[in-house]
Amino acid sequence: QVQLVESGGGLVQSGGSLRLSCAASGRSFNYATIGWFRQAPGKERQFVAAVTYNSGSTNYADSVKGRFTISRDNAEKTVDLQMTALKPEDTAIYYCAADSSSLSANNRQYHYNYWGQGTQVTVSS
C-alpha cells in the first residue's frame, strides 16, 4: 500500500510560482508511478503530470508543458510539482496519486489506485 499527503498549496498571483509536495509512506512507493491531477470547481479531475518509479520517464498535460516540472526523491519518498508562470485557470485542488502496477507515466486516472486528500491552489488575476 501507499499513503499520500500533499502540501504546498496556497494563494498566488498570476505569473507566480508554487511548489507542491507529495509525501508518501508504504513499501510500494519506490516502485510506483506517481501522478499529479487537479480538479477545478464544476469540472472533472484532469491529469497534470506523472513520473515513473525511477524518474526515467515523465509525462505532462499540454496545458502545463514548459511551466510545470515533476520530480521525485525515492530516498525521501517525495514527489514535487514545481509550478511556474501560474495562470488563473490553474486554480484547482491538486491531488497526487500512485499507480503501483504500471511502469508507464500514465495520464489516465483509472491506472492510479492510491490517492491523497488534495491541496488547494488558487491563482488570482
NORVEN-V778113 format. One record per residue. N is the residue number from 0. PSI is psi in whole degrees, -180 to 180 (none if undefined). Layout:
# NORVEN-V778113
n->N psi->PSI
n->N psi->PSI
This chain:
# NORVEN-V778113
n->0 psi->160
n->1 psi->130
n->2 psi->137
n->3 psi->136
n->4 psi->121
n->5 psi->152
n->6 psi->168
n->7 psi->-4
n->8 psi->170
n->9 psi->-166
n->10 psi->131
n->11 psi->152
n->12 psi->156
n->13 psi->134
n->14 psi->-10
n->15 psi->-174
n->16 psi->153
n->17 psi->152
n->18 psi->116
n->19 psi->148
n->20 psi->142
n->21 psi->114
n->22 psi->131
n->23 psi->155
n->24 psi->157
n->25 psi->148
n->26 psi->-26
n->27 psi->-10
n->28 psi->-47
n->29 psi->-11
n->30 psi->7
n->31 psi->141
n->32 psi->137
n->33 psi->133
n->34 psi->156
n->35 psi->134
n->36 psi->165
n->37 psi->153
n->38 psi->117
n->39 psi->158
n->40 psi->129
n->41 psi->7
n->42 psi->163
n->43 psi->155
n->44 psi->139
n->45 psi->156
n->46 psi->143
n->47 psi->-56
n->48 psi->159
n->49 psi->154
n->50 psi->137
n->51 psi->171
n->52 psi->-32
n->53 psi->15
n->54 psi->17
n->55 psi->-20
n->56 psi->139
n->57 psi->161
n->58 psi->137
n->59 psi->146
n->60 psi->147
n->61 psi->-34
n->62 psi->-16
n->63 psi->-4
n->64 psi->134
n->65 psi->-11
n->66 psi->-34
n->67 psi->147
n->68 psi->128
n->69 psi->141
n->70 psi->158
n->71 psi->154
n->72 psi->102
n->73 psi->-29
n->74 psi->-39
n->75 psi->-10
n->76 psi->52
n->77 psi->152
n->78 psi->124
n->79 psi->152
n->80 psi->105
n->81 psi->121
n->82 psi->124
n->83 psi->168
n->84 psi->47
n->85 psi->147
n->86 psi->157
n->87 psi->-32
n->88 psi->-5
n->89 psi->-6
n->90 psi->125
n->91 psi->171
n->92 psi->128
n->93 psi->131
n->94 psi->141
n->95 psi->152
n->96 psi->153
n->97 psi->134
n->98 psi->103
n->99 psi->1
n->100 psi->3
n->101 psi->151
n->102 psi->6
n->103 psi->156
n->104 psi->74
n->105 psi->149
n->106 psi->5
n->107 psi->133
n->108 psi->-31
n->109 psi->-13
n->110 psi->-21
n->111 psi->124
n->112 psi->-4
n->113 psi->138
n->114 psi->147
n->115 psi->-179
n->116 psi->-17
n->117 psi->156
n->118 psi->138
n->119 psi->132
n->120 psi->124
n->121 psi->124
n->122 psi->118
n->123 psi->148
n->124 psi->none
